[in-house]
Amino acid sequence: MFHTIPTERPATPLLDQASTPEQLRALAQEQLPQLAQELRAFLLYSVGQSGGHFGAGLGVIELTIALHFLLNTPEDNLVWDVGHQCYPHKILTGRRDLMPKIRQKEGPSPFPKRSESIYDDFGVGHSSTSISAALGMAIANKLREEKHKTVAVIGDGAMTAGMAFEALNHAAHTNANLLVILNDNDMSISHNEGGLATYLAKNLKQRSDGETTAALFEALDFEYSGPIDGHDFSLLLPKLSEVLSKPGPQFLHLITKKGKGFLPAENDPVGYHAITKINPIHQPEVKKVSYSNIFGRWICDMAGQDPRLAAITPAMSEGSDLVEFSQSFPQRYFDVAIAEQHALTLAAGMACQQIKPIVAIYSTFLQRAYDQLVHDVSIQELDLLLAIDRAGLVGEDGATHSGVLDITMLRALPDAVIMTPSSASELRNMLYTGYLFDGLAAVRYPRGSAGSHAPEKMEVLKIGRSHAIKSGTNVAILNFGPLLDTAQAVAEKRGYTLVDMRFAKPLDHQVINDISQTHQLIVTIEDHSIIGGAGSAVSEYLHTNKIQTDLLVLGIPDNWISHASRSQQLAECGLDQVGIEGAIKKHLSSS
């Protein structure tokens, strides 16, 4: 049992002999417990150097070793769900020396990534995709008359999503040779919520032979095995060998502990889901106020004023800063587990009965609920507020978690209001404005620091009204969202006009009309995809109204931005001060 994170690289003589699955399979079975100890030590060290996902990887050390020991990877297919637990897999598949740079620019991705390694069979970042993907591989192997084994590893948190059960339901009709391993640690990022979590927990306490738990999965025509201790090689290896040798859909239920082997993580699996890298000079980290913190404070204040308010989150209570709300207003707090589609339609149902729902959701996860937003909310003209967290580039989590499509999606919805705050006080005012708006309103805000606490007082903003920051000549910058400080630095240096647009929909048409008559060039800036974003909305308005003013749209280009720090990502997209100044200068010189 480890009690601290090592700051010096640990001695790992056995792990040094197992840098690839082929080398791992050359070891004797009796050596695997020692390999697990060394792998756990190295994982603790490497994540201490880099920061990153932590507890989930510690919980699957033995399972990862056992799978690569028994499977013939990469010929056999191994699909991880979400990918939070993939660090041990990466260490054992030729990437050990790169791990201290994981999540950094040019370093390994924090999730499985097909372009990174032949051992990463399927790229993941969102949960609950593993069974569908693995089933597709198993069917393909059958069609190609290949005898490869196919395994999906899914956590009990990811099993709460409907997509997982859709895949289980379909697998029964295929008779494909598929093994689904349920890694049951009673956790996702937070503690699991809902009927499935209750079902599994109750049966773990009551069952003596596994028959009760088996009923659910055997009803879906899977042959059920378990539950067994996923940390005990003497149980794990023979049971894995047995189920891998059987034809048709197999289901193996493992009981593991998130954070296994590191006492602080075992005691606090939520707090140790991920960690920041260890400061070598032990300076205390300064806690900054995030946009999420501002939202968390606001929703508690608003709930105190209005008993109609209800908060909904798809398993992101900590990430969306709803913990205080859940404790203060438990009857009005609904964690629906990893079920974004359900979250939106649940909110729609509440809105039908004069409750005012607020759905707190990451931009990247809103993508999974778009049909519900269209069909169940927008078409029915229901009253709902979306608090869209992690909008824009998110840094080290990379493309799977970037929130660069939400304006495009939402702009297409008639009568929707989309707000883009540039500061803590603007966020608070926009949340208040969106809450009081009768209809679908969305406030999109980024990951990270909001600079300061917002004042307690809240102001209702006039819908579609911008805020003039600076008057200048020749070039006018229209800013949408959190890049205002960078835009202001450019405007001050170059003598440009600067307007904080505030609303991506509806646009402030009057300010665009006025600026187009007095400036040579309009520049739009947004932390969002150029295609279909706020700048695109400005372009459409200019074109529709035959306004001849030149336009330069700056935002996320038409390619996926890989993991790096947020500042590095913004620089790559030309959204830092140097990039913005350079783009304007180049555009003016070519006009």
C-alpha positions in Angstrom: 0.0 0.0 0.0 1.4 3.4 -1.0 0.7 6.4 1.2 2.5 9.1 -0.8 3.3 9.8 -4.5 7.0 9.1 -5.2 8.9 12.1 -6.6 11.8 9.9 -7.8 11.4 7.3 -10.5 11.0 4.0 -8.7 13.1 0.9 -9.4 11.0 -1.4 -11.6 13.2 -4.3 -12.7 10.3 -6.5 -13.8 8.4 -3.8 -15.5 11.6 -3.0 -17.4 11.3 -6.4 -19.0 7.7 -5.9 -20.0 7.5 -2.7 -22.1 5.3 -4.4 -24.7 2.5 -7.1 -24.4 4.8 -9.6 -26.2 7.4 -9.1 -23.5 4.7 -9.3 -20.8 3.5 -12.6 -22.1 7.0 -14.0 -21.8 6.9 -13.6 -18.0 5.8 -16.4 -15.7 2.4 -16.2 -14.2 3.9 -16.2 -10.7 5.7 -12.9 -11.5 2.5 -10.9 -12.3 1.8 -9.8 -8.7 5.2 -8.2 -8.5 4.7 -6.7 -11.9 1.5 -5.2 -10.6 3.3 -3.7 -7.7 5.9 -2.1 -9.9 3.3 -0.9 -12.4 1.3 0.8 -9.6 4.5 2.5 -8.3 5.4 3.8 -11.8 1.8 5.0 -12.4 1.9 7.0 -9.2 5.3 8.5 -10.1 4.4 9.3 -13.7 1.1 11.0 -12.9 2.8 12.9 -10.2 5.1 14.3 -12.8 2.4 15.1 -15.4 -0.9 15.4 -13.6 -3.9 13.6 -15.1 -6.4 10.8 -14.5 -5.4 8.8 -11.4 -7.8 6.7 -9.4 -9.4 4.8 -12.3 -6.0 3.5 -13.6 -4.9 2.4 -10.1 -8.1 0.3 -10.0 -7.4 -1.7 -13.2 -3.7 -2.5 -12.8 -4.3 -6.3 -12.3 -7.0 -6.4 -15.0 -4.8 -4.6 -17.5 -1.9 -7.0 -16.9 -4.2 -10.0 -17.1 -5.8 -9.0 -20.3 -2.5 -8.4 -22.1 -1.1 -11.6 -20.6 -4.0 -13.7 -22.0 -5.0 -11.9 -25.1 -2.8 -11.8 -28.3 -2.9 -8.0 -28.6 -2.9 -6.1 -30.9 -4.4 -8.9 -33.1 -7.1 -9.4 -30.5 -9.3 -6.4 -29.9 -9.3 -4.6 -26.5 -11.6 -1.6 -26.1 -11.6 0.6 -23.0 -14.6 2.7 -22.1 -14.1 6.4 -21.5 -10.3 6.0 -21.2 -9.7 7.4 -17.7 -8.3 4.0 -16.8 -6.0 3.6 -19.8 -2.7 4.8 -18.3 -1.6 1.3 -17.2 -2.5 0.0 -20.7 -0.3 2.8 -22.3 2.6 2.0 -20.0 2.5 -1.7 -21.0 2.2 -0.9 -24.8 5.4 0.8 -25.5 4.7 4.3 -24.1 6.1 4.1 -20.6 8.9 6.6 -21.1 6.5 9.1 -22.6 4.1 9.0 -19.7 5.6 11.8 -17.6 4.6 14.0 -20.6 1.0 12.7 -21.0 -1.6 15.4 -21.8 1.2 17.8 -22.8 1.7 19.1 -26.3 3.5 16.4 -28.4 3.1 13.9 -25.5 0.6 11.0 -25.3 -3.1 11.6 -25.3 -4.9 11.0 -22.0 -7.3 8.7 -23.7 -6.8 5.7 -26.1 -6.1 7.1 -29.6 -6.0 5.0 -32.8 -3.4 7.2 -34.4 -1.1 6.9 -31.4 -0.7 3.2 -31.1 -1.7 -0.1 -32.8 -2.8 -1.3 -29.3 -5.4 1.5 -29.1 -8.2 -0.3 -30.9 -10.8 2.5 -30.5 -10.5 6.2 -29.6 -12.6 7.3 -26.6 -13.2 10.3 -24.4 -16.9 10.1 -23.9 -18.3 7.2 -22.0 -20.4 4.2 -22.8 -19.2 3.5 -26.3 -17.1 0.4 -25.7 -19.7 -2.3 -26.1 -21.0 -0.9 -29.4 -17.5 -0.5 -30.8 -16.3 -3.9 -29.6 -19.5 -5.5 -30.9 -18.8 -3.9 -34.3 -15.3 -5.4 -34.2 -16.6 -8.8 -33.2 -19.1 -8.8 -36.1 -16.4 -7.7 -38.5 -14.1 -10.5 -37.4 -16.9 -12.9 -37.9 -17.6 -11.6 -41.4 -13.9 -11.8 -42.3 -13.8 -15.3 -40.8 -11.0 -14.3 -38.4 -10.7 -15.9 -34.9 -9.6 -12.8 -33.0 -11.0 -12.3 -29.5 -12.8 -9.0 -28.7 -13.1 -7.5 -25.2 -14.9 -4.4 -24.0 -14.0 -3.1 -20.5 -16.8 -0.8 -19.1 -17.2 0.7 -15.7 -20.5 0.6 -13.7 -20.7 4.4 -14.1 -20.6 4.1 -17.9 -23.2 1.3 -17.7 -25.7 3.8 -16.6 -25.9 5.2 -20.2 -28.6 4.0 -22.5 -26.1 3.4 -25.3 -24.5 0.6 -23.3 -27.8 -1.2 -23.0 -28.6 -0.6 -26.7 -25.4 -2.5 -27.5 -26.1 -5.3 -25.0 -29.6 -5.7 -26.5 -28.2 -5.9 -30.1 -25.4 -8.3 -29.1 -28.0 -10.9 -28.2 -29.2 -11.0 -31.8 -25.7 -11.4 -33.3 -24.2 -14.3 -31.3 -20.9 -12.6 -31.8 -17.8 -13.7 -29.8 -17.7 -10.7 -27.5 -16.6 -10.5 -23.9 -17.9 -7.5 -21.9 -16.1 -6.9 -18.6 -18.0 -4.9 -16.0 -15.4 -3.1 -13.8 -17.6 -2.5 -10.8 -16.1 0.0 -8.3 -19.3 1.8 -7.4 -17.9 5.0 -9.0 -17.8 7.0 -12.1 -16.1 10.4 -11.7 -18.5 10.9 -8.8 -20.5 8.4 -6.8 -22.9 6.6 -9.1 -26.6 7.5 -9.1 -29.7 5.6 -10.2 -31.4 2.3 -10.3 -28.5 0.3 -11.8 -26.1 1.4 -9.1 -28.6 0.5 -6.5 -29.2 -2.8 -8.1 -25.5 -3.8 -8.2 -24.8 -2.5 -4.7 -27.8 -4.4 -3.2 -26.9 -7.6 -4.9 -23.3 -7.4 -3.8 -24.6 -7.4 -0.2 -27.3 -10.0 -0.6 -26.0 -12.6 -3.1 -24.1 -15.7 -2.2 -23.7 -17.2 -5.6 -24.2 -14.4 -8.1 -27.5 -15.6 -9.4 -29.4 -12.4 -8.6 -27.0 -10.2 -10.4 -26.8 -12.6 -13.3 -30.6 -12.3 -14.0 -30.3 -8.8 -15.6 -27.6 -9.7 -18.0 -28.7 -13.2 -18.8 -32.1 -11.8 -19.7 -30.2 -10.1 -22.5 -28.7 -13.5 -23.6 -25.2 -12.9 -22.2 -23.6 -15.8 -20.3 -22.8 -14.2 -16.9 -19.8 -15.0 -14.7 -18.8 -13.5 -11.4 -18.6 -11.3 -9.5 -15.0 -11.9 -8.6 -12.2 -9.8 -7.1 -10.6 -8.0 -9.9 -7.4 -7.5 -7.9 -6.7 -11.2 -7.2 -4.7 -12.9 -10.0 -5.5 -16.3 -8.6 -9.2 -15.7 -9.3 -8.9 -13.3 -12.2 -6.6 -15.3 -14.6 -8.5 -18.6 -14.6 -11.9 -16.9 -14.9 -10.7 -14.7 -17.8 -9.2 -17.7 -19.5 -12.5 -19.6 -19.1 -14.7 -16.8 -20.5 -12.3 -16.0 -23.4 -12.5 -19.6 -24.5 -16.3 -19.6 -24.7 -18.3 -18.7 -27.9 -21.0 -16.1 -28.1 -21.7 -13.0 -25.8 -20.0 -13.3 -22.4 -20.3 -11.0 -19.4 -17.7 -11.0 -16.6 -18.5 -9.0 -13.5 -15.4 -7.8 -11.6 -15.3 -6.0 -8.2 -12.5 -3.5 -8.0 -11.5 -0.5 -5.9 -10.9 2.9 -7.5 -7.5 4.2 -6.3 -6.4 0.6 -5.3 -3.0 0.6 -3.6 -2.8 4.3 -2.8 -4.5 5.0 0.5 -5.5 8.6 0.0 -7.2 7.7 -3.3 -8.9 4.7 -1.8 -10.3 6.9 1.0 -11.2 9.8 -1.4 -11.9 8.3 -4.9 -13.8 11.5 -6.0 -10.9 13.8 -5.0 -8.3 11.6 -6.6 -10.1 10.9 -9.9 -7.4 13.2 -11.3 -4.6 15.2 -9.8 -2.4 18.1 -10.9 1.3 17.5 -11.1 3.3 17.7 -7.9 5.1 21.0 -7.4 8.8 20.0 -6.7 9.4 23.0 -4.5 6.2 22.4 -2.5 4.7 25.8 -3.0 1.0 25.9 -2.1 -1.3 26.1 -5.1 -3.3 29.3 -5.2 -7.0 28.4 -5.6 -8.5 30.5 -8.4 -12.2 31.2 -8.9 -13.4 29.3 -12.0 -16.4 30.0 -14.2 -17.9 26.8 -12.8 -17.5 28.3 -9.3 -19.4 31.4 -10.3 -22.2 29.2 -11.7 -22.3 27.1 -8.5 -22.7 30.2 -6.3 -25.2 31.8 -8.6 -27.5 28.7 -8.8 -27.7 28.5 -5.0 -28.5 32.2 -4.8 -31.2 31.9 -7.5 -32.7 28.8 -5.9 -33.1 30.7 -2.7 -35.2 33.3 -4.5 -37.3 30.9 -6.7 -38.7 27.6 -5.5 -39.5 26.6 -9.1 -35.8 26.2 -9.9 -34.5 22.6 -10.4 -31.0 21.6 -11.4 -30.1 18.6 -13.6 -26.7 17.2 -14.3 -25.5 14.1 -16.2 -23.1 12.8 -13.6 -21.0 16.0 -13.4 -21.9 17.3 -9.9 -18.3 18.2 -9.0 -17.2 19.3 -12.5 -20.2 21.7 -12.8 -19.9 22.8 -9.2 -23.3 21.6 -8.1 -22.2 20.0 -4.8 -23.3 22.9 -2.6 -26.6 23.0 -4.4 -27.1 19.3 -4.0 -26.6 19.7 -0.3 -28.7 22.8 0.2 -31.6 21.9 -2.1 -31.5 18.1 -2.3 -35.2 17.8 -3.4 -34.5 20.0 -6.4 -31.2 18.4 -7.5 -31.2 15.6 -10.1 -28.1 13.7 -11.1 -29.3 11.5 -13.9 -26.0 9.6 -14.3 -24.4 9.4 -17.7 -27.5 10.0 -19.6 -27.4 13.3 -21.5 -30.4 12.5 -23.7 -32.5 11.7 -20.7 -31.3 14.9 -18.9 -32.7 17.1 -21.7 -36.1 15.3 -22.0 -36.4 15.2 -18.2 -35.9 18.9 -18.2 -38.5 19.3 -21.0 -41.0 17.3 -18.9 -40.4 19.5 -15.9 -40.9 22.6 -18.0 -44.3 21.3 -19.1 -45.3 21.5 -15.5 -44.1 25.0 -14.7 -40.8 24.0 -13.1 -37.8 26.0 -14.4 -35.1 23.5 -15.1 -31.4 24.4 -15.4 -29.3 21.7 -17.2 -25.7 22.0 -16.3 -23.8 20.2 -19.0 -20.3 20.3 -20.6 -20.4 21.5 -24.2 -18.8 18.3 -25.5 -21.6 16.2 -23.8 -24.4 18.5 -25.0 -23.5 17.0 -28.5 -24.9 13.7 -27.3 -28.3 15.3 -26.5 -28.8 17.4 -29.6 -31.9 15.6 -30.9 -33.7 16.0 -27.6 -32.8 19.7 -27.6 -34.3 20.0 -31.0 -37.3 17.7 -30.8 -38.3 17.8 -27.1 -37.3 21.4 -26.1 -37.1 23.8 -29.1 -40.0 22.6 -31.2 -42.3 22.6 -28.2 -41.0 26.1 -27.2 -40.3 25.1 -23.6 -38.7 27.3 -21.0 -35.2 26.0 -20.1 -31.8 27.3 -19.3 -28.6 25.5 -20.4 -25.5 26.2 -18.4 -22.8 25.0 -20.9 -19.5 24.5 -19.1 -16.1 23.7 -20.7 -17.1 25.7 -23.8 -14.3 26.3 -26.2 -10.8 24.7 -26.1 -10.2 22.7 -22.9 -6.5 22.1 -22.9 -5.0 18.8 -21.9 -8.1 16.6 -22.4 -7.8 17.4 -26.1 -10.3 17.0 -29.0 -12.6 14.6 -27.4 -13.5 17.1 -24.7 -13.3 20.4 -26.6 -16.5 22.4 -26.7 -16.3 24.1 -30.1 -19.6 23.1 -31.7 -22.3 24.4 -29.4 -22.9 27.8 -31.0 -23.3 26.0 -34.4 -25.8 23.6 -33.0 -27.8 26.1 -31.0 -27.8 28.9 -33.6 -30.0 26.7 -35.8 -32.7 26.5 -33.2 -35.4 29.2 -33.8 -35.8 31.8 -31.0 -32.9 30.4 -28.9 -30.8 32.9 -27.0 -27.0 32.2 -26.8 -24.8 34.2 -24.5 -21.0 34.4 -24.3 -19.7 35.9 -21.1 -16.3 37.5 -21.0 -15.9 37.7 -17.2 -17.2 36.5 -13.8 -19.7 39.3 -13.5 -20.9 38.9 -17.0 -21.5 35.2 -16.4 -23.6 35.9 -13.4 -25.7 38.5 -15.2 -26.2 36.3 -18.2 -27.3 33.3 -16.1 -29.8 35.7 -14.4 -30.9 37.0 -17.8 -31.3 33.5 -19.2 -33.2 32.3 -16.2 -35.7 35.1 -16.5 -36.0 34.6 -20.3 -39.2 32.7 -21.3 -37.8 30.1 -23.7 -34.6 28.3 -24.5 -31.6 30.2 -23.3 -27.9 29.1 -23.2 -24.9 30.5 -21.5 -21.6 29.0 -22.7 -18.5 29.6 -20.5 -15.0 28.1 -20.5 -13.0 25.9 -18.3 -10.6 27.7 -16.0 -10.2 30.9 -14.1 -12.8 33.6 -14.2 -10.4 36.1 -12.7 -12.4 37.1 -9.6 -15.5 36.6 -7.6 -18.6 38.2 -9.2 -20.5 40.8 -7.3 -23.7 39.6 -5.6 -25.9 42.1 -7.4 -27.4 40.8 -10.7 -28.4 42.8 -13.7 -30.9 41.7 -16.4 -29.3 42.3 -19.7 -31.2 43.5 -22.7 -31.5 40.6 -25.1 -29.2 41.0 -28.1 -27.5 44.2 -26.8 -23.7 44.4 -27.0 -21.3 46.4 -24.8 -18.9 48.9 -26.4 -15.4 48.7 -24.8 -13.2 51.0 -26.9 -13.7 53.4 -29.8 -11.1 53.4 -32.5 -10.6 53.7 -36.3 -10.3 51.5 -39.4 -10.7 48.1 -37.7 -13.5 47.0 -35.3 -13.1 43.9 -33.3 -16.3 42.1 -32.2 -15.5 39.8 -29.4 -17.7 36.8 -28.4 -16.7 35.3 -25.0 -13.7 34.9 -22.8 -11.0 36.1 -25.2 -11.9 39.7 -24.4 -8.7 40.6 -22.5 -6.6 39.4 -25.5 -8.8 41.3 -27.9 -8.5 44.4 -25.7 -4.7 44.2 -25.7 -4.8 44.1 -29.5 -7.3 47.0 -29.7 -5.3 49.2 -27.3 -2.0 48.6 -29.1 -3.4 49.2 -32.6 -6.1 51.8 -31.9 -8.9 49.6 -33.0 -12.6 49.7 -32.0 -13.6 46.9 -29.6 -17.1 45.7 -28.9 -18.0 42.8 -26.5 -20.9 41.3 -28.4 -22.3 39.3 -25.4 -24.9 37.5 -27.6 -24.1 35.1 -30.4 -27.9 35.0 -31.0 -29.6 37.3 -31.4 -26.8 39.5 -32.8 -26.7 43.2 -32.1 -27.6 44.2 -35.6 -27.6 47.9 -34.9 -23.9 47.9 -33.8 -22.9 45.9 -36.9 -24.8 48.4 -39.1 -23.1 51.4 -37.4 -19.6 49.9 -37.5 -19.9 48.8 -41.1 -20.4 52.4 -42.1 -17.3 53.7 -40.3 -14.7 51.0 -40.4 -12.8 49.3 -43.2 -12.7 45.9 -41.5 -14.8 43.9 -39.0 -12.9 41.2 -37.1 -14.8 38.6 -35.1 -13.1 36.6 -32.3 -14.5 33.5 -30.7 -13.4 30.4 -28.8 -15.5 28.2 -31.1 -15.4 26.6 -34.5 -15.2 29.2 -37.4 -17.8 27.0 -39.3 -21.2 28.0 -38.1 -20.1 30.0 -35.2 -20.7 33.6 -34.1 -18.5 35.0 -36.9 -20.4 33.0 -39.4 -23.6 34.6 -38.0 -22.1 38.1 -38.6 -21.1 37.0 -42.1 -24.6 35.8 -42.9 -26.1 39.1 -41.7 -23.7 41.2 -43.8 -24.4 39.1 -46.9 -28.2 39.0 -46.4 -28.3 42.7 -46.0 -25.8 43.4 -48.8 -23.4 45.2 -46.5 -20.1 45.5 -48.2 -17.8 45.9 -45.2 -14.8 43.5 -45.2 -14.9 40.7 -42.6 -12.2 38.6 -41.0 -13.5 35.6 -38.9 -11.1 34.3 -36.2 -11.8 31.1 -34.2 -11.1 27.4 -34.2 -10.0 26.3 -37.7 -11.5 23.4 -39.6 -9.4 20.6 -37.9 -9.3 18.9 -34.5 -7.0 20.6 -32.0 -4.9 18.0 -30.1 -4.2 18.0 -26.4 -1.9 20.8 -25.1 -2.2 23.6 -22.6 -5.1 25.9 -23.3 -2.7 28.7 -24.0 -0.8 26.5 -26.5 -4.0 25.5 -28.2 -5.1 29.1 -28.5 -1.8 30.1 -30.0 -2.0 27.2 -32.5 -5.4 28.6 -33.6 -4.0 32.1 -33.9 -6.2 33.3 -31.0 -3.4 34.7 -28.8 -2.3 38.4 -29.2 0.4 37.7 -31.6 -1.8 35.5 -33.8 -4.7 38.0 -33.8 -2.4 41.0 -34.7 -0.7 38.9 -37.4 -4.0 37.8 -39.0 -5.4 41.4 -39.1 -2.1 42.7 -40.5 -2.0 40.0 -43.2 -5.7 40.6 -44.1 -5.3 44.3 -44.4 -2.2 44.0 -46.6 -3.9 41.6 -48.9 -7.1 43.7 -49.3 
